Amino acid sequence: MITGVVMAFIFGAIMGSFLNVCIYRMPSGKSVVWPGSHCPLCEKRIPWYDNVPFVSYLFLAGKCRFCRKKISIRYVVVELLTAMLFVMLYNRYGLSYDFFVYMVMVCGLIIATFIDIPHRIIPDEVSVGGMIVGFILVSIKGLSLSPFSFRFQPILSLAAVICLFWSHFILRLIFFGIR
């Protein structure tokens, strides 16, 4: 049990570090994959040993190793929040499919929240992508190998969302033309 909690905390902190990359880069349309982590102020590449969640921030006193400018406390807050939420989810669901589904949902909500606060936007990659991933994950859970326990509701809800997206597209096409 303790090992699982520690692993959930470590994995949450690592995911929190990646969520920080998404929060910083998505509003400006930058790639979240390339280039690697770099200081937002001096743009120098951050070596792996300066990119360890919590530890590096404390060791470097919240400053960049190269330009010595202050790094926002938001990075530590997101890492800690993600780690704590992963631990809470692990305590509630254990290592299960539900844990995975809620973990994905929590990550999307953290990204949306921390982008929305300063920029007043939620990128489509988070909102629309989150809806699509959510319906896929819920639909998968509805599938079962036993023909007597198969549930159609998740598949019907996915079909309804697809119809909603298509109707939105068709209405935009009819009233506003192709954009």
Residue frames as a rotation matrix with the C-alpha (Angstrom) as fourth column:
MET 1
0.568 0.823 0.000 0.00
0.823 -0.568 0.000 0.00
0.000 0.000 -1.000 0.00
ILE 2
0.523 -0.443 -0.728 2.71
0.102 -0.815 0.570 2.49
-0.846 -0.372 -0.381 1.00
THR 3
-0.561 -0.763 0.321 4.74
0.388 0.100 0.916 1.60
-0.731 0.639 0.240 -2.11
GLY 4
-0.153 0.607 0.780 1.72
0.982 0.008 0.187 2.31
0.107 0.795 -0.598 -4.32
VAL 5
0.811 0.448 -0.377 1.13
0.522 -0.845 0.118 5.67
-0.266 -0.293 -0.918 -2.65
VAL 6
0.101 -0.867 -0.488 4.79
0.032 -0.488 0.873 6.66
-0.994 -0.104 -0.022 -3.07
MET 7
-0.664 -0.331 0.671 4.76
0.620 0.258 0.741 5.56
-0.419 0.907 0.034 -6.71
ALA 8
0.307 0.846 0.436 1.52
0.944 -0.330 -0.026 7.51
0.121 0.419 -0.900 -7.32
PHE 9
0.730 -0.090 -0.678 3.12
0.237 -0.897 0.374 10.59
-0.642 -0.434 -0.633 -5.74
ILE 10
-0.336 -0.935 -0.108 6.30
0.107 -0.152 0.983 10.30
-0.936 0.319 0.151 -7.83
PHE 11
-0.525 0.202 0.827 4.35
0.845 0.244 0.477 9.66
-0.105 0.948 -0.299 -11.03
GLY 12
0.595 0.803 -0.045 2.05
0.801 -0.596 -0.058 12.58
-0.073 -0.001 -0.997 -10.21
ALA 13
0.404 -0.538 -0.740 5.02
0.064 -0.790 0.610 14.89
-0.912 -0.294 -0.285 -9.69
ILE 14
-0.680 -0.659 0.321 6.54
0.321 0.127 0.939 13.83
-0.660 0.741 0.125 -13.01
MET 15
-0.153 0.722 0.675 3.20
0.979 0.018 0.203 14.32
0.135 0.692 -0.709 -14.77
GLY 16
0.693 0.389 -0.607 2.88
0.548 -0.831 0.093 17.69
-0.469 -0.397 -0.789 -13.03
SER 17
-0.234 -0.865 -0.444 6.21
0.082 -0.473 0.877 18.69
-0.969 0.170 0.181 -14.56
PHE 18
-0.784 0.005 0.621 4.88
0.610 0.189 0.769 17.80
-0.114 0.982 -0.151 -18.01
LEU 19
0.312 0.949 0.054 1.61
0.950 -0.311 -0.017 19.64
0.001 0.057 -0.998 -17.30
ASN 20
0.305 -0.296 -0.905 3.72
0.252 -0.892 0.376 22.74
-0.918 -0.343 -0.198 -16.58
VAL 21
-0.803 -0.583 0.126 5.19
0.226 -0.103 0.969 22.42
-0.551 0.806 0.214 -20.08
CYS 22
-0.376 0.758 0.532 1.66
0.896 0.152 0.417 22.24
0.235 0.634 -0.737 -21.51
ILE 23
0.522 0.607 -0.600 0.49
0.771 -0.637 0.026 25.20
-0.366 -0.476 -0.800 -19.40
TYR 24
-0.046 -0.635 -0.771 3.42
0.091 -0.771 0.630 27.35
-0.995 -0.041 0.093 -20.51
ARG 25
-0.855 -0.518 0.007 3.48
0.028 -0.033 0.999 26.42
-0.518 0.855 0.042 -24.21
MET 26
-0.401 0.745 0.533 -0.11
0.887 0.461 0.023 25.76
-0.229 0.482 -0.846 -25.30
PRO 27
0.468 0.673 -0.573 -1.42
0.483 -0.738 -0.472 29.36
-0.740 -0.056 -0.670 -25.10
SER 28
0.095 -0.509 -0.855 1.34
-0.566 -0.734 0.374 30.55
-0.819 0.449 -0.358 -27.43
GLY 29
0.861 0.377 -0.341 0.86
-0.488 0.426 -0.762 27.66
-0.142 0.822 0.551 -29.87
LYS 30
-0.131 -0.980 -0.153 4.28
-0.983 0.149 -0.111 26.11
0.131 0.136 -0.982 -29.17
SER 31
0.193 0.098 -0.976 4.98
-0.238 0.970 0.050 22.38
0.952 0.223 0.210 -29.32
VAL 32
0.698 0.078 0.712 4.82
-0.716 0.061 0.695 20.56
0.011 -0.995 0.098 -25.98
VAL 33
0.916 -0.354 0.187 7.32
0.345 0.935 0.079 17.99
-0.203 -0.008 0.979 -27.25
TRP 34
0.018 -0.938 0.347 10.09
1.000 0.008 -0.030 19.97
0.026 0.348 0.937 -28.92
PRO 35
-0.115 -0.971 -0.210 12.37
-0.294 0.235 -0.926 21.68
0.949 -0.045 -0.313 -27.92
GLY 36
-0.134 -0.028 -0.991 13.21
0.750 0.650 -0.120 20.23
0.648 -0.759 -0.066 -24.53
SER 37
0.709 0.442 -0.550 12.73
0.705 -0.467 0.534 22.05
-0.021 -0.766 -0.642 -21.24
HIS 38
-0.361 -0.795 0.487 14.27
0.715 -0.571 -0.403 25.49
0.599 0.203 0.775 -21.13
CYS 39
-0.600 0.083 -0.795 14.20
0.607 -0.600 -0.521 28.57
-0.520 -0.796 0.310 -18.92
PRO 40
0.369 0.821 0.436 11.23
0.923 -0.271 -0.273 30.75
-0.106 0.503 -0.858 -19.90
LEU 41
0.804 -0.074 -0.590 13.36
0.055 -0.979 0.199 33.88
-0.592 -0.192 -0.783 -19.38
CYS 42
0.019 -0.897 -0.441 16.83
-0.671 -0.338 0.660 33.19
-0.741 0.283 -0.608 -20.83
GLU 43
0.737 0.445 -0.508 15.72
-0.675 0.445 -0.589 30.25
-0.036 0.777 0.628 -23.05
LYS 44
-0.406 -0.898 -0.172 18.75
-0.880 0.435 -0.191 28.12
0.247 0.074 -0.966 -22.06
ARG 45
0.174 0.421 -0.890 18.17
-0.265 0.891 0.370 24.38
0.949 0.172 0.266 -22.05
ILE 46
0.333 0.009 0.943 17.57
-0.943 0.003 0.333 22.91
0.000 -1.000 0.010 -18.58
PRO 47
-0.597 -0.587 -0.547 19.74
-0.562 0.792 -0.237 19.83
0.572 0.166 -0.803 -17.89
TRP 48
0.060 0.693 -0.719 17.99
0.092 0.713 0.695 16.75
0.994 -0.108 -0.021 -16.50
TYR 49
-0.386 -0.276 -0.880 19.44
0.840 0.290 -0.459 17.21
0.382 -0.916 0.119 -13.01
ASP 50
-0.981 0.121 -0.152 17.83
-0.045 -0.904 -0.425 20.66
-0.189 -0.410 0.892 -12.82
ASN 51
-0.476 0.839 -0.263 14.48
-0.680 -0.161 0.715 19.29
0.557 0.520 0.647 -13.94
VAL 52
-0.714 0.214 -0.666 13.62
0.479 0.844 -0.243 17.03
0.510 -0.492 -0.705 -10.99
PRO 53
0.217 0.884 0.415 10.20
0.184 -0.454 0.872 17.99
0.959 -0.113 -0.261 -9.55
PHE 54
0.965 0.258 -0.048 10.34
0.133 -0.322 0.937 19.92
0.227 -0.911 -0.345 -6.23
VAL 55
0.535 -0.807 -0.249 14.00
0.717 0.278 0.639 19.07
-0.447 -0.520 0.728 -5.53
SER 56
-0.269 -0.681 0.681 15.50
0.931 -0.364 0.003 21.22
0.246 0.635 0.733 -8.27
TYR 57
0.368 0.484 0.793 13.33
0.273 -0.872 0.406 24.20
0.889 0.068 -0.454 -7.38
LEU 58
0.994 0.003 -0.105 14.40
0.104 -0.183 0.978 24.01
-0.016 -0.983 -0.183 -3.75
PHE 59
0.331 -0.943 0.029 18.06
0.841 0.308 0.444 23.31
-0.428 -0.123 0.895 -4.54
LEU 60
-0.435 -0.474 0.766 18.25
0.819 -0.562 0.118 26.28
0.374 0.678 0.632 -6.94
ALA 61
-0.651 0.221 -0.727 16.23
0.479 -0.623 -0.618 28.49
-0.589 -0.750 0.300 -4.55
GLY 62
0.357 0.932 0.071 13.56
0.601 -0.171 -0.780 29.06
-0.715 0.321 -0.621 -7.21
LYS 63
0.410 -0.300 -0.861 16.01
-0.567 -0.823 0.017 30.60
-0.714 0.481 -0.508 -9.68
CYS 64
0.979 -0.138 -0.149 17.40
-0.068 0.470 -0.880 29.64
0.192 0.872 0.451 -13.05
ARG 65
0.548 -0.836 -0.025 20.92
0.633 0.395 0.665 28.20
-0.547 -0.380 0.746 -12.83
PHE 66
-0.128 -0.650 0.749 22.07
0.986 -0.163 0.027 30.32
0.105 0.742 0.662 -15.79
CYS 67
-0.214 0.080 0.974 20.40
0.324 -0.934 0.148 33.74
0.922 0.347 0.174 -15.61
ARG 68
-0.845 -0.157 -0.511 19.58
0.517 0.001 -0.856 33.63
0.135 -0.988 0.080 -11.85
LYS 69
-0.627 0.726 0.281 16.12
-0.620 -0.684 0.384 35.10
0.471 0.066 0.879 -12.53
LYS 70
-0.613 0.471 0.634 13.25
-0.514 0.372 -0.773 33.97
-0.600 -0.800 0.014 -10.33
ILE 71
-0.848 0.408 -0.338 11.14
-0.018 0.615 0.788 31.05
0.530 0.674 -0.515 -11.61
SER 72
-0.160 0.900 0.406 7.43
-0.776 -0.369 0.511 31.17
0.610 -0.233 0.757 -10.85
ILE 73
-0.710 0.005 0.704 6.18
-0.592 0.536 -0.601 29.22
-0.381 -0.844 -0.378 -7.83
ARG 74
0.326 0.904 -0.277 3.40
-0.911 0.222 -0.348 27.97
-0.253 0.366 0.896 -10.12
TYR 75
-0.040 -0.419 -0.907 5.71
-0.658 0.694 -0.292 25.18
0.752 0.585 -0.303 -11.32
VAL 76
-0.945 -0.328 -0.015 6.00
-0.188 0.578 -0.794 23.71
0.269 -0.747 -0.608 -7.83
VAL 77
-0.433 0.863 0.262 2.29
-0.686 -0.126 -0.717 24.26
-0.585 -0.490 0.646 -7.10
VAL 78
0.358 0.571 -0.739 1.25
-0.918 0.359 -0.168 22.33
0.169 0.739 0.653 -10.24
GLU 79
-0.361 -0.574 -0.735 3.69
-0.395 0.808 -0.437 19.50
0.845 0.133 -0.519 -9.50
LEU 80
-0.974 -0.011 0.224 2.56
-0.219 0.267 -0.938 19.22
-0.049 -0.964 -0.263 -5.87
LEU 81
-0.165 0.986 -0.001 -1.15
-0.846 -0.142 -0.515 19.49
-0.508 -0.084 0.857 -6.73
THR 82
0.265 0.222 -0.938 -0.86
-0.808 0.582 -0.090 16.80
0.526 0.782 0.334 -9.41
ALA 83
-0.668 -0.587 -0.458 1.11
-0.226 0.746 -0.626 14.50
0.709 -0.314 -0.631 -7.09
MET 84
-0.853 0.382 0.356 -1.42
-0.367 0.046 -0.929 14.90
-0.371 -0.923 0.101 -4.26
LEU 85
0.118 0.948 -0.296 -4.40
-0.941 0.011 -0.339 14.34
-0.318 0.318 0.893 -6.57
PHE 86
-0.015 -0.197 -0.980 -2.78
-0.614 0.776 -0.147 11.19
0.789 0.600 -0.132 -7.99
VAL 87
-0.945 -0.322 -0.063 -2.29
-0.129 0.542 -0.831 9.89
0.302 -0.776 -0.553 -4.44
MET 88
-0.491 0.839 0.236 -5.94
-0.634 -0.158 -0.757 10.65
-0.597 -0.521 0.610 -3.61
LEU 89
0.296 0.585 -0.755 -7.09
-0.942 0.308 -0.131 8.85
0.156 0.750 0.643 -6.77
TYR 90
-0.415 -0.525 -0.743 -4.83
-0.372 0.843 -0.388 5.88
0.830 0.115 -0.545 -5.99
ASN 91
-0.957 0.082 0.277 -6.22
-0.250 0.246 -0.937 5.67
-0.145 -0.966 -0.214 -2.44
ARG 92
-0.145 0.989 -0.027 -9.77
-0.781 -0.131 -0.611 5.72
-0.608 -0.067 0.791 -3.80
TYR 93
0.697 0.515 -0.499 -9.48
-0.713 0.420 -0.562 3.45
-0.080 0.747 0.660 -6.87
GLY 94
0.352 -0.660 0.663 -6.21
0.059 0.723 0.688 1.54
-0.934 -0.203 0.294 -6.49
LEU 95
-0.678 -0.609 -0.411 -4.37
-0.437 -0.116 0.892 0.61
-0.591 0.785 -0.188 -9.65
SER 96
-0.161 0.753 0.638 -7.45
0.572 0.598 -0.561 0.19
-0.804 0.275 -0.527 -11.82
TYR 97
-0.384 0.138 0.913 -9.02
0.883 -0.234 0.407 1.38
0.270 0.962 -0.032 -15.03
ASP 98
0.712 0.701 0.024 -10.99
0.647 -0.669 0.366 4.00
0.273 -0.245 -0.930 -13.08
PHE 99
0.380 -0.680 -0.627 -7.71
0.437 -0.465 0.770 5.36
-0.815 -0.566 0.120 -11.66
PHE 100
-0.606 -0.638 0.476 -6.40
0.690 -0.123 0.714 5.78
-0.397 0.760 0.514 -15.20
VAL 101
-0.003 0.702 0.712 -9.59
0.862 -0.358 0.357 7.48
0.506 0.615 -0.605 -16.44
TYR 102
0.874 0.376 -0.307 -9.71
0.485 -0.705 0.518 9.95
-0.021 -0.601 -0.799 -13.53
MET 103
0.038 -0.944 -0.327 -5.98
0.568 -0.249 0.785 10.58
-0.822 -0.215 0.527 -13.83
VAL 104
-0.583 -0.185 0.791 -6.45
0.805 -0.264 0.531 11.69
0.110 0.947 0.303 -17.45
MET 105
0.404 0.837 0.370 -9.41
0.709 -0.542 0.451 13.85
0.578 0.080 -0.812 -16.44
VAL 106
0.717 -0.194 -0.669 -7.52
0.509 -0.510 0.694 15.50
-0.476 -0.838 -0.267 -13.57
CYS 107
-0.390 -0.918 0.070 -4.58
0.691 -0.241 0.681 16.29
-0.609 0.314 0.729 -15.86
GLY 108
-0.363 0.337 0.869 -6.90
0.785 -0.393 0.480 17.96
0.503 0.856 -0.122 -18.36
LEU 109
0.712 0.700 -0.062 -8.60
0.600 -0.559 0.572 19.98
0.365 -0.444 -0.818 -15.63
ILE 110
0.350 -0.675 -0.649 -5.27
0.586 -0.382 0.714 21.14
-0.730 -0.631 0.262 -14.19
ILE 111
-0.648 -0.582 0.491 -4.06
0.736 -0.316 0.599 22.26
-0.194 0.749 0.633 -17.61
ALA 112
-0.018 0.744 0.668 -7.36
0.727 -0.449 0.519 24.04
0.686 0.495 -0.533 -18.32
THR 113
0.777 0.367 -0.511 -7.39
0.629 -0.473 0.616 25.78
-0.016 -0.801 -0.599 -14.94
PHE 114
0.186 -0.801 -0.570 -3.82
0.508 -0.418 0.753 27.03
-0.841 -0.430 0.329 -14.96
ILE 115
-0.705 -0.301 0.642 -4.07
0.707 -0.359 0.609 28.27
0.047 0.883 0.466 -18.55
ASP 116
0.147 0.898 0.415 -7.45
0.762 -0.370 0.531 29.91
0.631 0.239 -0.739 -17.96
ILE 117
0.470 0.054 -0.881 -6.38
0.794 -0.461 0.396 31.91
-0.385 -0.886 -0.260 -14.89
PRO 118
-0.296 -0.622 -0.725 -3.83
0.284 -0.782 0.555 34.19
-0.912 -0.042 0.408 -16.62
HIS 119
-0.970 -0.240 0.036 -4.97
0.086 -0.201 0.976 33.99
-0.227 0.950 0.216 -20.26
ARG 120
-0.250 0.964 -0.094 -8.77
-0.506 -0.212 -0.836 33.62
-0.826 -0.161 0.541 -19.98
ILE 121
0.123 0.278 -0.953 -8.74
-0.945 0.326 -0.027 30.87
0.304 0.904 0.302 -22.62
ILE 122
0.151 -0.144 0.978 -8.97
-0.351 0.917 0.190 27.10
-0.924 -0.372 0.088 -22.66
PRO 123
-0.583 -0.454 -0.674 -7.22
-0.763 0.022 0.646 25.68
-0.278 0.891 -0.359 -25.75
ASP 124
0.418 0.773 -0.478 -9.25
-0.896 0.438 -0.076 23.39
0.151 0.460 0.875 -28.02
GLU 125
-0.262 -0.584 -0.769 -6.62
-0.375 0.795 -0.476 20.70
0.889 0.164 -0.427 -27.53
VAL 126
-0.983 -0.080 0.163 -7.72
-0.178 0.260 -0.949 20.55
0.034 -0.962 -0.270 -23.90
SER 127
-0.368 0.919 0.142 -11.49
-0.682 -0.163 -0.713 21.07
-0.632 -0.359 0.687 -24.17
VAL 128
0.476 0.566 -0.673 -12.37
-0.877 0.365 -0.314 19.26
0.068 0.740 0.670 -27.40
GLY 129
-0.262 -0.668 -0.697 -9.55
-0.506 0.710 -0.490 16.75
0.822 0.224 -0.524 -27.05
GLY 130
-0.894 -0.047 0.446 -10.63
-0.439 0.295 -0.848 16.07
-0.092 -0.954 -0.285 -23.47
MET 131
0.079 0.992 0.101 -14.23
-0.848 0.121 -0.516 15.43
-0.524 -0.045 0.851 -24.56
ILE 132
0.428 0.043 -0.903 -13.15
-0.744 0.585 -0.324 13.00
0.514 0.810 0.282 -27.26
VAL 133
-0.614 -0.717 -0.329 -10.73
-0.345 0.619 -0.705 11.14
0.710 -0.319 -0.628 -24.98
GLY 134
-0.691 0.409 0.596 -13.38
-0.638 0.044 -0.769 11.08
-0.340 -0.912 0.230 -22.23
PHE 135
0.399 0.903 -0.163 -16.02
-0.869 0.315 -0.381 9.53
-0.292 0.293 0.910 -24.44
ILE 136
0.175 -0.414 -0.893 -13.54
-0.560 0.705 -0.436 6.98
0.810 0.576 -0.109 -25.80
LEU 137
-0.829 -0.552 0.088 -12.44
-0.366 0.418 -0.831 5.98
0.422 -0.722 -0.549 -22.28
VAL 138
-0.375 0.779 0.503 -16.05
-0.730 0.087 -0.678 5.72
-0.572 -0.621 0.536 -21.07
SER 139
0.497 0.573 -0.652 -16.99
-0.861 0.415 -0.293 3.71
0.102 0.707 0.700 -24.16
ILE 140
-0.287 -0.685 -0.670 -14.15
-0.471 0.710 -0.524 1.27
0.834 0.165 -0.526 -23.62
LYS 141
-0.878 -0.022 0.479 -15.26
-0.465 0.280 -0.840 0.68
-0.115 -0.960 -0.256 -20.04
GLY 142
0.067 0.995 0.072 -18.74
-0.871 0.094 -0.483 -0.16
-0.487 -0.030 0.873 -21.35
LEU 143
0.252 -0.029 -0.967 -17.35
-0.738 0.641 -0.212 -2.97
0.626 0.767 0.140 -23.49
SER 144
0.061 -0.186 0.981 -17.22
-0.810 0.565 0.158 -6.41
-0.583 -0.804 -0.116 -21.96
LEU 145
-0.811 -0.418 -0.409 -16.26
-0.580 0.670 0.464 -9.86
0.081 0.613 -0.786 -23.20
SER 146
-0.762 0.603 0.236 -19.44
0.402 0.726 -0.558 -11.39
-0.507 -0.330 -0.796 -21.82
PRO 147
-0.774 0.500 0.388 -22.40
0.258 -0.310 0.915 -11.00
0.578 0.809 0.111 -24.21
PHE 148
0.147 0.897 -0.416 -24.78
0.831 0.116 0.544 -10.81
0.536 -0.426 -0.729 -21.24
SER 149
0.247 -0.091 -0.965 -23.05
0.787 -0.562 0.254 -7.86
-0.566 -0.822 -0.068 -19.57
PHE 150
-0.637 -0.472 0.610 -22.52
0.759 -0.525 0.386 -5.68
0.138 0.709 0.692 -22.64
ARG 151
0.068 0.631 -0.773 -23.79
0.589 -0.651 -0.480 -2.14
-0.805 -0.422 -0.416 -22.13
PHE 152
0.052 0.039 0.998 -24.83
0.978 -0.206 -0.043 0.01
0.204 0.978 -0.048 -25.07
GLN 153
0.828 0.425 -0.366 -25.10
0.510 -0.841 0.178 3.33
-0.232 -0.334 -0.913 -23.21
PRO 154
0.089 -0.835 -0.543 -21.45
0.101 -0.535 0.839 4.43
-0.991 -0.129 0.037 -23.62
ILE 155
-0.686 -0.316 0.655 -21.56
0.637 0.172 0.751 3.64
-0.350 0.933 0.083 -27.33
LEU 156
0.265 0.862 0.432 -24.84
0.940 -0.331 0.085 5.53
0.216 0.383 -0.898 -27.70
SER 157
0.721 -0.040 -0.691 -23.39
0.313 -0.872 0.377 8.54
-0.618 -0.488 -0.616 -25.87
LEU 158
-0.411 -0.908 -0.079 -20.36
0.225 -0.185 0.957 8.49
-0.883 0.376 0.281 -28.16
ALA 159
-0.469 0.328 0.820 -22.65
0.882 0.126 0.454 8.34
0.046 0.936 -0.348 -31.20
ALA 160
0.651 0.745 -0.149 -24.65
0.756 -0.653 0.037 11.30
-0.070 -0.137 -0.988 -29.83
VAL 161
0.326 -0.614 -0.719 -21.47
0.109 -0.731 0.673 13.37
-0.939 -0.298 -0.172 -29.43
ILE 162
-0.696 -0.565 0.443 -20.33
0.467 0.112 0.877 12.51
-0.545 0.817 0.186 -32.95
CYS 163
-0.012 0.792 0.611 -23.76
0.975 -0.126 0.183 13.57
0.222 0.598 -0.770 -34.27
LEU 164
0.734 0.257 -0.629 -23.50
0.494 -0.837 0.234 16.81
-0.466 -0.483 -0.741 -32.27
PHE 165
-0.210 -0.892 -0.400 -20.08
0.118 -0.430 0.895 17.60
-0.971 0.140 0.195 -33.75
TRP 166
-0.708 -0.036 0.705 -21.30
0.686 0.199 0.699 16.84
-0.166 0.979 -0.116 -37.28
SER 167
0.378 0.903 0.206 -24.43
0.920 -0.392 0.028 18.95
0.106 0.179 -0.978 -36.85
HIS 168
0.497 -0.307 -0.812 -22.27
0.242 -0.850 0.469 21.83
-0.834 -0.429 -0.348 -35.58
PHE 169
-0.609 -0.790 0.067 -20.03
0.221 -0.088 0.971 21.48
-0.762 0.606 0.228 -38.63
ILE 170
-0.435 0.530 0.728 -22.99
0.896 0.169 0.411 21.29
0.095 0.831 -0.548 -41.05
LEU 171
0.630 0.715 -0.302 -24.69
0.752 -0.659 0.007 24.33
-0.194 -0.232 -0.953 -39.48
ARG 172
0.142 -0.671 -0.728 -21.48
0.064 -0.728 0.683 26.37
-0.988 -0.143 -0.060 -39.69
LEU 173
-0.762 -0.420 0.493 -21.09
0.455 0.195 0.869 25.29
-0.461 0.887 0.042 -43.29
ILE 174
-0.038 0.860 0.508 -24.68
0.988 -0.045 0.150 26.29
0.152 0.508 -0.848 -44.15
PHE 175
0.798 0.524 -0.297 -24.73
0.585 -0.791 0.180 29.64
-0.141 -0.317 -0.938 -42.35
PHE 176
0.632 -0.610 -0.478 -21.13
-0.244 -0.742 0.625 30.83
-0.736 -0.278 -0.617 -42.52
GLY 177
0.801 -0.363 -0.476 -19.51
-0.456 0.145 -0.878 28.96
0.388 0.920 -0.050 -45.40
ILE 178
0.665 -0.638 -0.389 -16.18
0.672 0.738 -0.061 27.16
0.326 -0.220 0.919 -45.18
ARG 179
0.795 -0.465 0.391 -13.61
-0.546 -0.829 0.124 28.84
0.266 -0.311 -0.912 -42.94
